[in-house]
Amino acid sequence: PMAAPKRVIQMVSAHVDPMAPPKHLHRKAPRGPQTDEFSPVLHPSSKKLTQEQREAWNIPACISNWKNTRGYTIPLDKRLAADGRGLVDNNVLNPNFATLSESLYVAERQARDEVKMRAQVQQSITIQHKHQQEQHLRQLAKQARQQRNPATATSNNIATTTVLDTTATTTATTTNNNNNNQNSLQPHVIPAHNNEHNDEKGEDQVAAQQRERLRLQRKKEREREYRMEQHKNNKDSTEDQDLVKKRRLESDRDVSEKIALGVVTGNAN
């Protein structure tokens, strides 16, 4: 027999993928207790359990709300117990609602206070502006009165100059004479002020009378217009009633009566 041919075999290590995950997982076993004592083996006691203990140690079966392959009839209380809805208290409110409502109440109260303060400031500004306008109008009225009655203005100026002269002369005398002169000068100053006050009061009364006269005149005109309108409406209503009555009578009349009255003729067709 012929010998088998010789073969040369070259052993080459396989290529390793560097990104491949490790094929072996090295897991460490948990360390046991340091003592050599073993845990005792518990045996069931020979004492029988009561009904309460059996119910306390009873573990209910797992009930699924999605799968029921065998078609068991599961009561609703068991399904609810398995779902765990009774263990969740949905009546607990978030305390942030209370803080939000309190903050909104405080913000509203602060806004109201700011609005009230702003209104008070605006009212005080308007009152001050009104006082300034009244003062300006008084000054204008006083100037107009002085221009209208220059005699009273000159008399007032003369009275004031005489008062100043007398006071200047009395300063050189004793204190008793000063008091007497001041008491005697007071009647000269008061009439000028009283005259101005009386003039203002008289003009105010005249203006008030004119306004009252205009108001009464306008009131009479409005009453007259109202009476005329009422009379016109009554007249129109009476005319309308007469027309309605006349048409009703014409519709109720017989054909012979209409022919006799000439309302309907024989050639109407």
BELCOR-V546768 format. One record per backbone hydrogen bond with DSSP energy under -0.5 kcal/mol. CO is the residue of the C=O (numbers start at 1). NH is the residue of the N-H. If there is no record, write none. Layout:
# BELCOR-V546768
co=CO nh=NH
co=CO nh=NH
This chain:
# BELCOR-V546768
co=7 nh=9
co=9 nh=11
co=10 nh=12
co=16 nh=18
co=17 nh=20
co=24 nh=26
co=25 nh=27
co=40 nh=42
co=50 nh=54
co=51 nh=55
co=52 nh=56
co=53 nh=57
co=55 nh=58
co=58 nh=60
co=68 nh=71
co=72 nh=74
co=73 nh=75
co=75 nh=79
co=76 nh=80
co=77 nh=81
co=78 nh=82
co=79 nh=83
co=80 nh=84
co=80 nh=85
co=80 nh=86
co=85 nh=88
co=88 nh=90
co=89 nh=92
co=94 nh=97
co=94 nh=98
co=95 nh=99
co=96 nh=100
co=97 nh=101
co=98 nh=102
co=99 nh=103
co=100 nh=104
co=101 nh=105
co=102 nh=106
co=103 nh=107
co=104 nh=108
co=105 nh=109
co=106 nh=110
co=107 nh=111
co=108 nh=112
co=109 nh=113
co=110 nh=114
co=111 nh=115
co=112 nh=116
co=113 nh=117
co=114 nh=118
co=115 nh=119
co=116 nh=120
co=117 nh=121
co=118 nh=122
co=119 nh=123
co=120 nh=124
co=121 nh=125
co=122 nh=126
co=123 nh=127
co=124 nh=128
co=125 nh=129
co=126 nh=130
co=127 nh=131
co=128 nh=132
co=129 nh=133
co=130 nh=134
co=131 nh=135
co=132 nh=136
co=133 nh=137
co=134 nh=138
co=135 nh=139
co=136 nh=140
co=137 nh=141
co=138 nh=142
co=139 nh=143
co=140 nh=144
co=141 nh=145
co=142 nh=146
co=143 nh=147
co=144 nh=148
co=145 nh=149
co=148 nh=150
co=149 nh=153
co=150 nh=154
co=151 nh=155
co=152 nh=156
co=153 nh=157
co=154 nh=158
co=155 nh=159
co=156 nh=160
co=157 nh=161
co=158 nh=162
co=159 nh=163
co=160 nh=164
co=161 nh=165
co=162 nh=166
co=163 nh=167
co=164 nh=168
co=165 nh=169
co=166 nh=170
co=167 nh=171
co=169 nh=172
co=170 nh=173
co=174 nh=178
co=175 nh=179
co=176 nh=180
co=177 nh=181
co=178 nh=182
co=179 nh=183
co=180 nh=184
co=181 nh=185
co=182 nh=186
co=185 nh=188
co=185 nh=189
co=186 nh=189
co=186 nh=190
co=187 nh=191
co=188 nh=192
co=189 nh=193
co=190 nh=194
co=191 nh=195
co=192 nh=196
co=193 nh=197
co=194 nh=198
co=195 nh=199
co=196 nh=200
co=197 nh=201
co=198 nh=202
co=199 nh=203
co=200 nh=204
co=201 nh=205
co=202 nh=206
co=203 nh=207
co=204 nh=208
co=205 nh=209
co=206 nh=210
co=207 nh=211
co=208 nh=212
co=209 nh=213
co=210 nh=214
co=211 nh=215
co=212 nh=216
co=213 nh=217
co=214 nh=218
co=215 nh=219
co=216 nh=220
co=217 nh=221
co=218 nh=222
co=219 nh=223
co=220 nh=224
co=221 nh=225
co=222 nh=226
co=223 nh=227
co=224 nh=228
co=225 nh=229
co=226 nh=230
co=227 nh=231
co=228 nh=232
co=229 nh=233
co=230 nh=234
co=231 nh=235
co=232 nh=236
co=233 nh=237
co=234 nh=238
co=235 nh=239
co=236 nh=240
co=237 nh=241
co=238 nh=242
co=239 nh=243
co=240 nh=244
co=241 nh=245
co=242 nh=246
co=243 nh=247
co=244 nh=248
co=245 nh=249
co=246 nh=250
co=247 nh=251
co=248 nh=252
co=249 nh=253
co=254 nh=258
co=255 nh=259
co=256 nh=260
co=257 nh=261
co=258 nh=262
co=258 nh=263
co=258 nh=264
co=265 nh=268
co=266 nh=269
